[in-house]
Amino acid sequence: MEFSLRGLLKIFESLKKSENSILGIDIGTSAIKVVQLRKEKERAVLETYGEIATGPYANLKVGQAARLSEESVVMALKDLLKEANVKAKTACVAVPLKSSFVTIINLPFSPEKNLSEIIQLEARRYIPVPISEVILDWWILPRAMEKDVAKEGQRETAQVLLVAIHKDTVNIYKDIIAKVNLKVRAYEVESFSMIRACLSRETSPVAVLDIGASTTKLAIVDFGVMKGSYSINYGSQDLTSALSRSLNIDFSRAEEMKREIGFSDLPENKEVVAVLEPVLEYSFSEANKFIREFQKKNQRTIGKVILTGGGSLLKGLVDFAVKKFSLEVELADPFAKVEHPAFLSKALKEVGVNFSTAIGLTFREL
């Protein structure tokens, strides 16, 4: 485990299993995260949470992205559920963005026609694999809110958010969850869960930057709807690897230095900062390009950037991001939406960005 949960577990050890409890499971490349909440009088109450590194299950270091076999994922998840004292029997599971297809399409709109039939037919033009191989879902964007009906001559069109997940991916997750004796309530693309946990009621477009171990994912959200997404093949483990090579130290020591120093402005830390900057420069530059393209195409100005994911915990990263994006930047605080003991607030605020997706999954059901 990356940190001890025992203090939290003692608080909740007297709680009985509730039918209102739901578990969010986020199986990432460097760690698996779980959050268990229960619904109590229209409130979301934290029961337990936990995180376990996947690296050691593949003979790698903590912080390294690992491609685990199904058996190893089951083993790690079982260990985590036991350590976190999870009691819920029903779970929502995150599906990686890379294993899904998300886009917004414009379709002919007519109140006399069944739009769902049109969507299923049109989806074949956009999804790069046979429709029979995916699970398809969609959402017709509200016209009044999104102003997503446009006239092309005399023809009206409606905007539709189209989502497809490959059935093979879902089947893998089904097997994993069944082997840890849980029932699945729902599967959801990780970006949607993350957005639900990180955002409130922003009226201007917001960019949510999720810095994971192997990738950095950007989501543009407008009126609560993900209007664009972009994946960058650099993550927090690339920062650690750069430090390891540059300073000629092993990965574990480099990971410690990265977490302890980050973007410290102390003179004695200049060498570390000089190694980290170029890696993040690339990721932030790519994200900035996507943001500018969105603003130009949609004539909408992005108001701020929200940082989430384990890689966003670097000291001084918010100030660094402000300089690079020239926008307001803040760290996500998903546990702020959850009722919990007051003395845990500081600890939960510090680790919250790690659990955005898992918390967002539970919010879906609660």
Buried (B, 14 or more C-beta within 10 A) or exposed (E): BBEEBEEBBEBBEEBEEBEBBBBBBBBBBBBBBBBBBBBEEEEBBBBBBBBBBBBBBBEBBBBBBBEBEEEBBBBBBEBBBEBBBBBBEBBBBBBBBEBBBBBBBBBEBEEEEEBEEBBEEBBEEEBEEEEEEBBBBBEBBEEEEBEBBEEEEEEBBBBBBBBBBBBEBBEBBBEBBEBBEBEBBEBBBBBBBBBBBBBEEBEEBBBBBBBBBBBBBBBBBBBBBBBBBBBBEBBBBBBBBBBBEBEEBEBBBBBBBBBEBBBBEEEEBEEBBEBBBEBBEBBBEBBBEBBEEBBEEBEBEBEBBBBBBBBBBBBBBBEBBBEBBEBBBBBBBBBEBBEBEEEBEEBBBBBBBBBBBBBBBBBBBB
